Amino acid sequence: MRLSKNNNTPLRYFTYILECADKTLYVGCTNNLEKRLREHNGAKNGAHYTKIRRPVILKHSEKFRSLAKARAREAEIKRWTRKQKIAFLRKNS
């Protein structure tokens, strides 16, 4: 497990699902969920997909100890249909 340079705490990674203003869903992965959400909603370095569909709302997030596991989960969710993602969000809200 990698540790942060500042305080030797374990790094955390997140897989997340956003709902865009046009009701589409966006799935992503990050090591700083709050910062990434701010980027999606206002910064120049947000994903192009969400940049043109603002504002976005965080609908779900999951925490992982490794980037590999977070990326694997992101890939898994991205393979789901929209209907499956909506059912998952309803079940887990």
Backbone hydrogen bonds in HBPLUS format (Angstrom, degrees):
<---DONOR---> <-ACCEPTOR-->    atom                        ^
c    i                          cat <-CA-CA->   ^        H-A-AA   ^      H-
h    n   atom  resd res      DA  || num        DHA   H-A  angle D-A-AA Bond
n    s   type  num  typ     dist DA aas  dist angle  dist       angle   num
A0011-LEU N   A0002-ARG O   3.26 MM   9  6.11 164.5  2.28 148.9 147.8     1
A0004-SER N   A0009-THR O   3.01 MM   5  5.72 163.0  2.04 154.6 157.9     2
A0013-TYR N   A0064-PHE O   2.92 MM  51  5.06 165.0  1.94 150.6 152.2     3
A0064-PHE N   A0013-TYR O   2.69 MM  51  5.06 150.9  1.77 154.1 157.7     4
A0014-PHE N   A0030-THR O   2.69 MM  16  5.31 163.5  1.72 166.0 169.9     5
A0030-THR N   A0014-PHE O   2.90 MM  16  5.31 150.8  1.99 145.0 153.5     6
A0015-THR N   A0062-GLU O   3.04 MM  47  5.35 152.0  2.12 144.5 153.3     7
A0062-GLU N   A0015-THR O   2.87 MM  47  5.35 147.8  1.97 154.7 163.7     8
A0016-TYR N   A0028-GLY O   2.92 MM  12  5.42 161.0  1.96 141.5 145.4     9
A0028-GLY N   A0016-TYR O   3.01 MM  12  5.42 157.8  2.06 145.3 151.9    10
A0017-ILE N   A0060-HIS O   2.89 MM  43  5.20 156.1  1.95 146.9 147.9    11
A0059-LYS N   A0017-ILE O   2.89 MM  42  5.64 167.3  1.90 158.1 161.0    12
A0060-HIS N   A0017-ILE O   3.38 MM  43  5.20 147.0  2.50 142.1 140.5    13
A0018-LEU N   A0026-TYR O   2.74 MM   8  5.03 163.7  1.77 152.3 158.1    14
A0026-TYR N   A0018-LEU O   2.92 MM   8  5.03 156.8  1.97 139.4 145.3    15
A0019-GLU N   A0057-ILE O   2.82 MM  38  5.17 157.7  1.87 146.7 153.9    16
A0057-ILE N   A0019-GLU O   2.86 MM  38  5.17 153.2  1.93 140.7 149.6    17
A0020-CYS N   A0024-THR O   2.85 MM   4  5.37 171.7  1.86 161.1 163.9    18
A0023-LYS N   A0020-CYS O   2.82 MM   3  5.11 155.2  1.88 120.0 122.1    19
A0021-ALA N   A0053-ARG O   2.97 MM  32  5.45 164.6  1.99 152.3 149.4    20
A0036-ARG N   A0032-ASN O   2.96 MM   4  6.12 163.1  1.99 154.8 160.3    21
A0037-LEU N   A0033-LEU O   2.93 MM   4  6.09 155.5  1.99 150.5 156.6    22
A0038-ARG N   A0034-GLU O   3.10 MM   4  6.38 157.0  2.15 146.3 152.2    23
A0039-GLU N   A0035-LYS O   2.93 MM   4  6.26 153.5  2.00 148.6 156.6    24
A0040-HIS N   A0036-ARG O   2.88 MM   4  6.17 159.0  1.93 150.5 155.7    25
A0041-ASN N   A0037-LEU O   3.05 MM   4  6.24 146.0  2.16 143.0 152.1    26
A0042-GLY N   A0038-ARG O   2.90 MM   4  5.97 127.2  2.18 146.5 159.1    27
A0043-ALA N   A0039-GLU O   3.22 MM   4  4.39 130.0  2.48 104.5 117.5    28
A0051-LYS N   A0047-ALA O   2.90 MM   4  6.03 147.6  2.00 152.9 163.5    29
A0053-ARG N   A0050-THR O   2.95 MM   3  4.87 161.4  1.99 106.4 111.5    30
A0070-ALA N   A0066-SER O   3.16 MM   4  6.47 160.9  2.20 147.8 153.2    31
A0071-ARG N   A0067-LEU O   2.83 MM   4  6.01 162.7  1.86 157.2 161.7    32
A0072-ALA N   A0068-ALA O   2.95 MM   4  6.10 152.5  2.03 142.1 149.9    33
A0073-ARG N   A0069-LYS O   3.02 MM   4  6.22 157.8  2.07 146.7 152.0    34
A0074-GLU N   A0070-ALA O   2.93 MM   4  6.17 156.0  1.99 146.1 153.2    35
A0075-ALA N   A0071-ARG O   2.90 MM   4  6.15 162.3  1.93 150.6 154.5    36
A0076-GLU N   A0072-ALA O   2.94 MM   4  6.19 152.2  2.02 143.8 151.9    37
A0077-ILE N   A0073-ARG O   2.93 MM   4  6.21 167.6  1.95 157.2 158.8    38
A0078-LYS N   A0074-GLU O   2.93 MM   4  6.12 157.9  1.98 151.1 157.9    39
A0079-ARG N   A0075-ALA O   3.21 MM   4  6.40 131.1  2.46 137.8 148.5    40
A0079-ARG N   A0076-GLU O   3.15 MM   3  5.36 139.4  2.33 100.4 111.6    41
A0080-TRP N   A0077-ILE O   3.00 MM   3  5.31 151.4  2.09 108.2 117.1    42
A0085-LYS N   A0081-THR O   3.01 MM   4  6.35 157.3  2.07 152.1 158.3    43
A0086-ILE N   A0082-ARG O   2.92 MM   4  6.18 162.6  1.95 157.3 161.4    44
A0087-ALA N   A0083-LYS O   3.02 MM   4  6.21 160.7  2.06 146.6 151.9    45
A0088-PHE N   A0084-GLN O   2.94 MM   4  6.12 155.8  2.00 145.7 152.4    46
A0089-LEU N   A0085-LYS O   2.89 MM   4  6.16 159.9  1.93 150.7 156.0    47
A0090-ARG N   A0086-ILE O   2.92 MM   4  6.16 157.3  1.97 151.1 157.1    48
A0091-LYS N   A0087-ALA O   2.99 MM   4  6.17 157.2  2.04 146.3 152.5    49
A0092-ASN N   A0088-PHE O   2.95 MM   4  6.08 143.2  2.09 146.9 157.1    50
